[in-house]
Amino acid sequence: MKRLFALIAVFGMLLFMASNVVVAQYEPAATPPAASSQVDLSADPQEAAAAAAEEGKSFHSSLKTKFIEGGAGFMTSILLTLIFGLAFAIERVLYLNLATTNTKKLLAKVEEALENGGIEAAKEVCRNTRGPVASIFYQGLDRADEGLDVAEKSVIAYGGVQAGLLDRGLSWIALFIALGPMLGFMGTVIGMIQAFDAIEIAGDISPTLVAGGIKVALITTVFGLVVAIILQIFFNYCVAKIDSITSSMEDASISLLDILVKRNLKK
Protein backbone atom coordinates (compact mmCIF):
# COMPACT_ATOMS: atom_id res chain seq x y z
CA MET A 1 0.00 0.00 0.00
CA LYS A 2 2.90 2.37 0.68
CA ARG A 3 4.14 1.85 -2.88
CA LEU A 4 0.63 2.44 -4.20
CA PHE A 5 0.32 5.68 -2.27
CA ALA A 6 3.73 6.80 -3.51
CA LEU A 7 2.69 6.12 -7.11
CA ILE A 8 -0.55 8.05 -6.64
CA ALA A 9 1.32 10.98 -5.10
CA VAL A 10 3.86 11.05 -7.93
CA PHE A 11 1.06 10.87 -10.50
CA GLY A 12 -0.70 13.75 -8.79
CA MET A 13 2.42 15.90 -8.80
CA LEU A 14 3.03 15.16 -12.47
CA LEU A 15 -0.58 16.06 -13.23
CA PHE A 16 -0.18 19.28 -11.27
CA MET A 17 3.02 20.25 -13.11
CA ALA A 18 1.41 19.47 -16.45
CA SER A 19 -1.58 21.64 -15.60
CA ASN A 20 0.75 24.50 -14.68
CA VAL A 21 2.46 24.23 -18.05
CA VAL A 22 -0.90 24.31 -19.81
CA VAL A 23 -2.04 27.31 -17.78
CA ALA A 24 1.22 29.13 -18.46
CA GLN A 25 0.76 28.57 -22.17
CA TYR A 26 -2.91 29.53 -22.13
CA GLU A 27 -2.61 33.32 -21.94
CA PRO A 28 -0.48 33.72 -25.08
CA ALA A 29 -2.74 31.31 -26.91
CA ALA A 30 -5.85 33.20 -25.83
CA THR A 31 -5.22 35.94 -28.42
CA PRO A 32 -4.61 34.11 -31.70
CA PRO A 33 -3.68 36.00 -34.85
CA ALA A 34 -6.42 37.57 -36.88
CA ALA A 35 -6.06 35.04 -39.66
CA SER A 36 -6.71 32.09 -37.37
CA SER A 37 -9.75 33.74 -35.75
CA GLN A 38 -11.53 34.09 -39.05
CA VAL A 39 -13.86 31.33 -40.13
CA ASP A 40 -14.05 29.85 -43.57
CA LEU A 41 -16.74 31.85 -45.39
CA SER A 42 -17.14 29.10 -47.96
CA ALA A 43 -18.45 26.73 -45.31
CA ASP A 44 -21.97 26.64 -43.92
CA PRO A 45 -22.43 29.79 -41.74
CA GLN A 46 -24.40 27.90 -39.08
CA GLU A 47 -21.77 25.17 -38.79
CA ALA A 48 -19.02 27.77 -38.64
CA ALA A 49 -20.83 29.68 -35.90
CA ALA A 50 -21.41 26.50 -33.88
CA ALA A 51 -17.76 25.51 -34.22
CA ALA A 52 -16.64 28.96 -33.13
CA ALA A 53 -18.98 28.86 -30.12
CA GLU A 54 -17.75 25.43 -29.08
CA GLU A 55 -14.14 26.50 -29.47
CA GLY A 56 -14.58 29.66 -27.46
CA LYS A 57 -16.78 28.30 -24.66
CA SER A 58 -15.43 24.85 -23.96
CA PHE A 59 -15.50 23.72 -20.33
CA HIS A 60 -11.78 23.10 -20.22
CA SER A 61 -10.96 26.56 -21.47
CA SER A 62 -13.40 28.16 -19.04
CA LEU A 63 -11.90 26.19 -16.18
CA LYS A 64 -8.39 27.32 -17.07
CA THR A 65 -9.58 30.90 -17.35
CA LYS A 66 -11.18 30.82 -13.90
CA PHE A 67 -8.06 29.19 -12.48
CA ILE A 68 -5.91 32.04 -13.79
CA GLU A 69 -8.37 34.70 -12.62
CA GLY A 70 -8.41 33.26 -9.11
CA GLY A 71 -4.71 33.92 -8.63
CA ALA A 72 -1.80 31.52 -8.89
CA GLY A 73 -1.01 31.40 -5.18
CA PHE A 74 -4.30 30.37 -3.64
CA MET A 75 -5.53 28.37 -6.63
CA THR A 76 -2.32 26.33 -6.60
CA SER A 77 -2.68 25.62 -2.89
CA ILE A 78 -6.29 24.54 -3.41
CA LEU A 79 -5.24 22.29 -6.30
CA LEU A 80 -2.53 20.71 -4.13
CA THR A 81 -5.15 20.13 -1.42
CA LEU A 82 -7.31 18.27 -3.93
CA ILE A 83 -4.39 16.18 -5.22
CA PHE A 84 -3.12 15.08 -1.80
CA GLY A 85 -6.65 14.54 -0.50
CA LEU A 86 -7.49 12.33 -3.48
CA ALA A 87 -4.25 10.41 -2.98
CA PHE A 88 -5.20 9.52 0.61
CA ALA A 89 -8.82 8.86 -0.38
CA ILE A 90 -7.98 6.52 -3.27
CA GLU A 91 -5.47 4.65 -1.09
CA ARG A 92 -8.16 4.13 1.57
CA VAL A 93 -10.77 3.06 -0.96
CA LEU A 94 -8.44 0.45 -2.45
CA TYR A 95 -7.35 -0.79 0.98
CA LEU A 96 -10.92 -1.11 2.26
CA ASN A 97 -12.09 -2.94 -0.85
CA LEU A 98 -9.19 -5.36 -0.57
CA ALA A 99 -10.04 -5.83 3.13
CA THR A 100 -13.61 -6.89 2.37
CA THR A 101 -14.14 -10.61 2.92
CA ASN A 102 -17.04 -12.99 2.38
CA THR A 103 -17.38 -13.94 6.04
CA LYS A 104 -20.00 -16.63 5.50
CA LYS A 105 -17.79 -18.45 3.02
CA LEU A 106 -14.77 -18.08 5.27
CA LEU A 107 -16.67 -19.41 8.30
CA ALA A 108 -17.82 -22.44 6.31
CA LYS A 109 -14.24 -23.17 5.20
CA VAL A 110 -12.88 -22.77 8.72
CA GLU A 111 -15.55 -25.02 10.22
CA GLU A 112 -14.94 -27.67 7.58
CA ALA A 113 -11.18 -27.48 8.11
CA LEU A 114 -11.63 -27.83 11.88
CA GLU A 115 -13.72 -30.96 11.45
CA ASN A 116 -11.40 -32.57 8.91
CA GLY A 117 -7.90 -31.36 9.77
CA GLY A 118 -8.05 -29.66 13.14
CA ILE A 119 -6.66 -26.29 14.23
CA GLU A 120 -3.68 -26.28 11.86
CA ALA A 121 -5.88 -26.86 8.81
CA ALA A 122 -8.18 -24.03 9.86
CA LYS A 123 -5.17 -21.74 10.42
CA GLU A 124 -3.95 -22.57 6.93
CA VAL A 125 -7.30 -21.49 5.52
CA CYS A 126 -6.97 -18.16 7.33
CA ARG A 127 -3.40 -17.70 6.10
CA ASN A 128 -4.56 -18.11 2.53
CA THR A 129 -7.43 -15.62 2.91
CA ARG A 130 -6.99 -11.87 2.60
CA GLY A 131 -8.54 -9.35 4.96
CA PRO A 132 -8.83 -8.43 8.65
CA VAL A 133 -11.48 -11.06 9.40
CA ALA A 134 -9.12 -13.86 8.39
CA SER A 135 -6.36 -12.31 10.51
CA ILE A 136 -8.66 -12.20 13.55
CA PHE A 137 -9.66 -15.81 12.96
CA TYR A 138 -6.02 -16.81 12.80
CA GLN A 139 -5.25 -15.16 16.15
CA GLY A 140 -8.24 -16.83 17.78
CA LEU A 141 -7.39 -20.26 16.37
CA ASP A 142 -3.76 -19.83 17.38
CA ARG A 143 -4.85 -19.48 21.02
CA ALA A 144 -7.70 -21.98 20.89
CA ASP A 145 -5.69 -24.72 22.63
CA GLU A 146 -5.09 -22.40 25.62
CA GLY A 147 -8.80 -22.17 26.38
CA LEU A 148 -11.85 -20.32 25.13
CA ASP A 149 -11.28 -17.34 27.44
CA VAL A 150 -7.78 -16.80 26.05
CA ALA A 151 -9.02 -17.20 22.47
CA GLU A 152 -11.83 -14.71 23.09
CA LYS A 153 -9.45 -12.12 24.56
CA SER A 154 -7.10 -12.61 21.64
CA VAL A 155 -9.93 -12.09 19.14
CA ILE A 156 -11.11 -8.92 20.90
CA ALA A 157 -7.60 -7.46 21.20
CA TYR A 158 -6.63 -8.17 17.61
CA GLY A 159 -10.01 -6.91 16.41
CA GLY A 160 -9.19 -3.53 17.95
CA VAL A 161 -5.85 -3.52 16.13
CA GLN A 162 -7.53 -4.27 12.79
CA ALA A 163 -10.15 -1.58 13.39
CA GLY A 164 -7.35 0.93 13.95
CA LEU A 165 -5.75 -0.09 10.65
CA LEU A 166 -9.05 0.50 8.87
CA ASP A 167 -9.32 4.03 10.28
CA ARG A 168 -5.74 4.95 9.39
CA GLY A 169 -5.55 7.87 6.96
CA LEU A 170 -9.08 9.18 7.50
CA SER A 171 -7.81 12.04 9.65
CA TRP A 172 -5.71 13.27 6.72
CA ILE A 173 -8.73 13.22 4.41
CA ALA A 174 -10.69 15.20 7.02
CA LEU A 175 -7.82 17.68 7.21
CA PHE A 176 -7.87 18.32 3.46
CA ILE A 177 -11.68 18.61 3.52
CA ALA A 178 -11.31 21.43 6.04
CA LEU A 179 -8.33 23.03 4.28
CA GLY A 180 -10.10 23.44 0.91
CA PRO A 181 -12.82 25.89 2.05
CA MET A 182 -10.42 27.59 4.48
CA LEU A 183 -7.96 28.40 1.72
CA GLY A 184 -10.85 29.50 -0.50
CA PHE A 185 -12.24 31.85 2.14
CA MET A 186 -8.78 33.23 2.83
CA GLY A 187 -8.34 33.95 -0.87
CA THR A 188 -11.73 35.67 -0.89
CA VAL A 189 -10.89 37.88 2.08
CA ILE A 190 -7.51 38.84 0.61
CA GLY A 191 -9.16 39.51 -2.75
CA MET A 192 -11.72 41.79 -1.10
CA ILE A 193 -8.94 43.66 0.67
CA GLN A 194 -7.14 44.13 -2.66
CA ALA A 195 -10.39 45.37 -4.26
CA PHE A 196 -10.86 47.98 -1.54
CA ASP A 197 -7.21 48.99 -1.89
CA ALA A 198 -7.80 49.55 -5.60
CA ILE A 199 -10.87 51.68 -4.80
CA GLU A 200 -8.83 53.71 -2.33
CA ILE A 201 -6.08 54.30 -4.88
CA ALA A 202 -8.56 55.25 -7.61
CA GLY A 203 -10.40 57.59 -5.27
CA ASP A 204 -13.74 56.61 -6.77
CA ILE A 205 -16.07 53.61 -6.59
CA SER A 206 -16.18 52.16 -10.05
CA PRO A 207 -18.75 49.38 -10.57
CA THR A 208 -16.40 47.64 -13.00
CA LEU A 209 -13.51 47.78 -10.54
CA VAL A 210 -15.60 46.53 -7.61
CA ALA A 211 -17.34 43.78 -9.60
CA GLY A 212 -14.07 42.52 -11.07
CA GLY A 213 -12.35 42.38 -7.68
CA ILE A 214 -15.26 40.61 -6.00
CA LYS A 215 -15.54 38.08 -8.85
CA VAL A 216 -11.87 37.16 -8.63
CA ALA A 217 -12.14 36.91 -4.84
CA LEU A 218 -15.14 34.56 -4.94
CA ILE A 219 -13.52 32.18 -7.46
CA THR A 220 -11.21 30.83 -4.76
CA THR A 221 -14.19 30.12 -2.51
CA VAL A 222 -15.98 28.20 -5.26
CA PHE A 223 -12.95 26.03 -6.01
CA GLY A 224 -12.35 25.43 -2.29
CA LEU A 225 -15.95 24.28 -1.81
CA VAL A 226 -15.72 22.00 -4.86
CA VAL A 227 -12.59 20.38 -3.41
CA ALA A 228 -14.35 19.86 -0.07
CA ILE A 229 -17.41 18.32 -1.75
CA ILE A 230 -15.32 15.85 -3.77
CA LEU A 231 -13.26 14.75 -0.77
CA GLN A 232 -16.34 14.58 1.47
CA ILE A 233 -17.92 12.03 -0.87
CA PHE A 234 -14.81 9.83 -0.62
CA PHE A 235 -14.67 10.32 3.16
CA ASN A 236 -18.30 9.27 3.68
CA TYR A 237 -17.78 6.24 1.45
CA CYS A 238 -14.75 5.19 3.51
CA VAL A 239 -16.63 5.66 6.80
CA ALA A 240 -19.56 3.58 5.54
CA LYS A 241 -17.18 0.89 4.29
CA ILE A 242 -15.35 0.80 7.62
CA ASP A 243 -18.65 0.46 9.52
CA SER A 244 -19.64 -2.43 7.26
CA ILE A 245 -16.30 -4.23 7.69
CA THR A 246 -16.30 -3.66 11.46
CA SER A 247 -19.81 -5.07 11.75
CA SER A 248 -18.75 -8.11 9.72
CA MET A 249 -15.69 -8.55 11.94
CA GLU A 250 -17.80 -8.54 15.11
CA ASP A 251 -20.40 -10.96 13.76
CA ALA A 252 -17.76 -13.29 12.35
CA SER A 253 -15.79 -13.26 15.62
CA ILE A 254 -18.89 -14.31 17.58
CA SER A 255 -19.56 -17.07 15.06
CA LEU A 256 -15.95 -18.30 15.33
CA LEU A 257 -16.21 -18.49 19.12
CA ASP A 258 -19.45 -20.44 18.77
CA ILE A 259 -17.68 -22.89 16.46
CA LEU A 260 -14.85 -23.31 18.99
CA VAL A 261 -17.37 -23.92 21.79
CA LYS A 262 -19.12 -26.63 19.75
CA ARG A 263 -15.74 -28.22 18.98
CA ASN A 264 -14.82 -28.37 22.68
CA LEU A 265 -18.19 -29.84 23.56
CA LYS A 266 -17.64 -32.65 21.03
CA LYS A 267 -14.35 -33.63 22.65
C-alpha positions as CSV (number, residue, x, y, z in Angstrom):
1,M,0.0,0.0,0.0
2,K,2.9,2.4,0.7
3,R,4.1,1.9,-2.9
4,L,0.6,2.4,-4.2
5,F,0.3,5.7,-2.3
6,A,3.7,6.8,-3.5
7,L,2.7,6.1,-7.1
8,I,-0.5,8.0,-6.6
9,A,1.3,11.0,-5.1
10,V,3.9,11.0,-7.9
11,F,1.1,10.9,-10.5
12,G,-0.7,13.8,-8.8
13,M,2.4,15.9,-8.8
14,L,3.0,15.2,-12.5
15,L,-0.6,16.1,-13.2
16,F,-0.2,19.3,-11.3
17,M,3.0,20.3,-13.1
18,A,1.4,19.5,-16.5
19,S,-1.6,21.6,-15.6
20,N,0.8,24.5,-14.7
21,V,2.5,24.2,-18.1
22,V,-0.9,24.3,-19.8
23,V,-2.0,27.3,-17.8
24,A,1.2,29.1,-18.5
25,Q,0.8,28.6,-22.2
26,Y,-2.9,29.5,-22.1
27,E,-2.6,33.3,-21.9
28,P,-0.5,33.7,-25.1
29,A,-2.7,31.3,-26.9
30,A,-5.8,33.2,-25.8
31,T,-5.2,35.9,-28.4
32,P,-4.6,34.1,-31.7
33,P,-3.7,36.0,-34.8
34,A,-6.4,37.6,-36.9
35,A,-6.1,35.0,-39.7
36,S,-6.7,32.1,-37.4
37,S,-9.7,33.7,-35.7
38,Q,-11.5,34.1,-39.1
39,V,-13.9,31.3,-40.1
40,D,-14.1,29.9,-43.6
41,L,-16.7,31.8,-45.4
42,S,-17.1,29.1,-48.0
43,A,-18.4,26.7,-45.3
44,D,-22.0,26.6,-43.9
45,P,-22.4,29.8,-41.7
46,Q,-24.4,27.9,-39.1
47,E,-21.8,25.2,-38.8
48,A,-19.0,27.8,-38.6
49,A,-20.8,29.7,-35.9
50,A,-21.4,26.5,-33.9
51,A,-17.8,25.5,-34.2
52,A,-16.6,29.0,-33.1
53,A,-19.0,28.9,-30.1
54,E,-17.7,25.4,-29.1
55,E,-14.1,26.5,-29.5
56,G,-14.6,29.7,-27.5
57,K,-16.8,28.3,-24.7
58,S,-15.4,24.9,-24.0
59,F,-15.5,23.7,-20.3
60,H,-11.8,23.1,-20.2
61,S,-11.0,26.6,-21.5
62,S,-13.4,28.2,-19.0
63,L,-11.9,26.2,-16.2
64,K,-8.4,27.3,-17.1
65,T,-9.6,30.9,-17.4
66,K,-11.2,30.8,-13.9
67,F,-8.1,29.2,-12.5
68,I,-5.9,32.0,-13.8
69,E,-8.4,34.7,-12.6
70,G,-8.4,33.3,-9.1
71,G,-4.7,33.9,-8.6
72,A,-1.8,31.5,-8.9
73,G,-1.0,31.4,-5.2
74,F,-4.3,30.4,-3.6
75,M,-5.5,28.4,-6.6
76,T,-2.3,26.3,-6.6
77,S,-2.7,25.6,-2.9
78,I,-6.3,24.5,-3.4
79,L,-5.2,22.3,-6.3
80,L,-2.5,20.7,-4.1
81,T,-5.2,20.1,-1.4
82,L,-7.3,18.3,-3.9
83,I,-4.4,16.2,-5.2
84,F,-3.1,15.1,-1.8
85,G,-6.6,14.5,-0.5
86,L,-7.5,12.3,-3.5
87,A,-4.2,10.4,-3.0
88,F,-5.2,9.5,0.6
89,A,-8.8,8.9,-0.4
90,I,-8.0,6.5,-3.3
91,E,-5.5,4.6,-1.1
92,R,-8.2,4.1,1.6
93,V,-10.8,3.1,-1.0
94,L,-8.4,0.4,-2.5
95,Y,-7.3,-0.8,1.0
96,L,-10.9,-1.1,2.3
97,N,-12.1,-2.9,-0.8
98,L,-9.2,-5.4,-0.6
99,A,-10.0,-5.8,3.1
100,T,-13.6,-6.9,2.4
101,T,-14.1,-10.6,2.9
102,N,-17.0,-13.0,2.4
103,T,-17.4,-13.9,6.0
104,K,-20.0,-16.6,5.5
105,K,-17.8,-18.4,3.0
106,L,-14.8,-18.1,5.3
107,L,-16.7,-19.4,8.3
108,A,-17.8,-22.4,6.3
109,K,-14.2,-23.2,5.2
110,V,-12.9,-22.8,8.7
111,E,-15.5,-25.0,10.2
112,E,-14.9,-27.7,7.6
113,A,-11.2,-27.5,8.1
114,L,-11.6,-27.8,11.9
115,E,-13.7,-31.0,11.4
116,N,-11.4,-32.6,8.9
117,G,-7.9,-31.4,9.8
118,G,-8.1,-29.7,13.1
119,I,-6.7,-26.3,14.2
120,E,-3.7,-26.3,11.9
121,A,-5.9,-26.9,8.8
122,A,-8.2,-24.0,9.9
123,K,-5.2,-21.7,10.4
124,E,-4.0,-22.6,6.9
125,V,-7.3,-21.5,5.5
126,C,-7.0,-18.2,7.3
127,R,-3.4,-17.7,6.1
128,N,-4.6,-18.1,2.5
129,T,-7.4,-15.6,2.9
130,R,-7.0,-11.9,2.6
131,G,-8.5,-9.3,5.0
132,P,-8.8,-8.4,8.6
133,V,-11.5,-11.1,9.4
134,A,-9.1,-13.9,8.4
135,S,-6.4,-12.3,10.5
136,I,-8.7,-12.2,13.5
137,F,-9.7,-15.8,13.0
138,Y,-6.0,-16.8,12.8
139,Q,-5.3,-15.2,16.1
140,G,-8.2,-16.8,17.8
141,L,-7.4,-20.3,16.4
142,D,-3.8,-19.8,17.4
143,R,-4.9,-19.5,21.0
144,A,-7.7,-22.0,20.9
145,D,-5.7,-24.7,22.6
146,E,-5.1,-22.4,25.6
147,G,-8.8,-22.2,26.4
148,L,-11.9,-20.3,25.1
149,D,-11.3,-17.3,27.4
150,V,-7.8,-16.8,26.1
151,A,-9.0,-17.2,22.5
152,E,-11.8,-14.7,23.1
153,K,-9.5,-12.1,24.6
154,S,-7.1,-12.6,21.6
155,V,-9.9,-12.1,19.1
156,I,-11.1,-8.9,20.9
157,A,-7.6,-7.5,21.2
158,Y,-6.6,-8.2,17.6
159,G,-10.0,-6.9,16.4
160,G,-9.2,-3.5,17.9
161,V,-5.9,-3.5,16.1
162,Q,-7.5,-4.3,12.8
163,A,-10.2,-1.6,13.4
164,G,-7.4,0.9,13.9
165,L,-5.8,-0.1,10.7
166,L,-9.0,0.5,8.9
167,D,-9.3,4.0,10.3
168,R,-5.7,5.0,9.4
169,G,-5.5,7.9,7.0
170,L,-9.1,9.2,7.5
171,S,-7.8,12.0,9.7
172,W,-5.7,13.3,6.7
173,I,-8.7,13.2,4.4
174,A,-10.7,15.2,7.0
175,L,-7.8,17.7,7.2
176,F,-7.9,18.3,3.5
177,I,-11.7,18.6,3.5
178,A,-11.3,21.4,6.0
179,L,-8.3,23.0,4.3
180,G,-10.1,23.4,0.9
181,P,-12.8,25.9,2.0
182,M,-10.4,27.6,4.5
183,L,-8.0,28.4,1.7
184,G,-10.9,29.5,-0.5
185,F,-12.2,31.8,2.1
186,M,-8.8,33.2,2.8
187,G,-8.3,33.9,-0.9
188,T,-11.7,35.7,-0.9
189,V,-10.9,37.9,2.1
190,I,-7.5,38.8,0.6
191,G,-9.2,39.5,-2.8
192,M,-11.7,41.8,-1.1
193,I,-8.9,43.7,0.7
194,Q,-7.1,44.1,-2.7
195,A,-10.4,45.4,-4.3
196,F,-10.9,48.0,-1.5
197,D,-7.2,49.0,-1.9
198,A,-7.8,49.5,-5.6
199,I,-10.9,51.7,-4.8
200,E,-8.8,53.7,-2.3
201,I,-6.1,54.3,-4.9
202,A,-8.6,55.3,-7.6
203,G,-10.4,57.6,-5.3
204,D,-13.7,56.6,-6.8
205,I,-16.1,53.6,-6.6
206,S,-16.2,52.2,-10.1
207,P,-18.7,49.4,-10.6
208,T,-16.4,47.6,-13.0
209,L,-13.5,47.8,-10.5
210,V,-15.6,46.5,-7.6
211,A,-17.3,43.8,-9.6
212,G,-14.1,42.5,-11.1
213,G,-12.3,42.4,-7.7
214,I,-15.3,40.6,-6.0
215,K,-15.5,38.1,-8.9
216,V,-11.9,37.2,-8.6
217,A,-12.1,36.9,-4.8
218,L,-15.1,34.6,-4.9
219,I,-13.5,32.2,-7.5
220,T,-11.2,30.8,-4.8
221,T,-14.2,30.1,-2.5
222,V,-16.0,28.2,-5.3
223,F,-13.0,26.0,-6.0
224,G,-12.4,25.4,-2.3
225,L,-15.9,24.3,-1.8
226,V,-15.7,22.0,-4.9
227,V,-12.6,20.4,-3.4
228,A,-14.4,19.9,-0.1
229,I,-17.4,18.3,-1.8
230,I,-15.3,15.9,-3.8
231,L,-13.3,14.8,-0.8
232,Q,-16.3,14.6,1.5
233,I,-17.9,12.0,-0.9
234,F,-14.8,9.8,-0.6
235,F,-14.7,10.3,3.2
236,N,-18.3,9.3,3.7
237,Y,-17.8,6.2,1.4
238,C,-14.7,5.2,3.5
239,V,-16.6,5.7,6.8
240,A,-19.6,3.6,5.5
241,K,-17.2,0.9,4.3
242,I,-15.4,0.8,7.6
243,D,-18.6,0.5,9.5
244,S,-19.6,-2.4,7.3
245,I,-16.3,-4.2,7.7
246,T,-16.3,-3.7,11.5
247,S,-19.8,-5.1,11.8
248,S,-18.8,-8.1,9.7
249,M,-15.7,-8.5,11.9
250,E,-17.8,-8.5,15.1
251,D,-20.4,-11.0,13.8
252,A,-17.8,-13.3,12.4
253,S,-15.8,-13.3,15.6
254,I,-18.9,-14.3,17.6
255,S,-19.6,-17.1,15.1
256,L,-16.0,-18.3,15.3
257,L,-16.2,-18.5,19.1
258,D,-19.5,-20.4,18.8
259,I,-17.7,-22.9,16.5
260,L,-14.9,-23.3,19.0
261,V,-17.4,-23.9,21.8
262,K,-19.1,-26.6,19.8
263,R,-15.7,-28.2,19.0
264,N,-14.8,-28.4,22.7
265,L,-18.2,-29.8,23.6
266,K,-17.6,-32.6,21.0
267,K,-14.4,-33.6,22.6
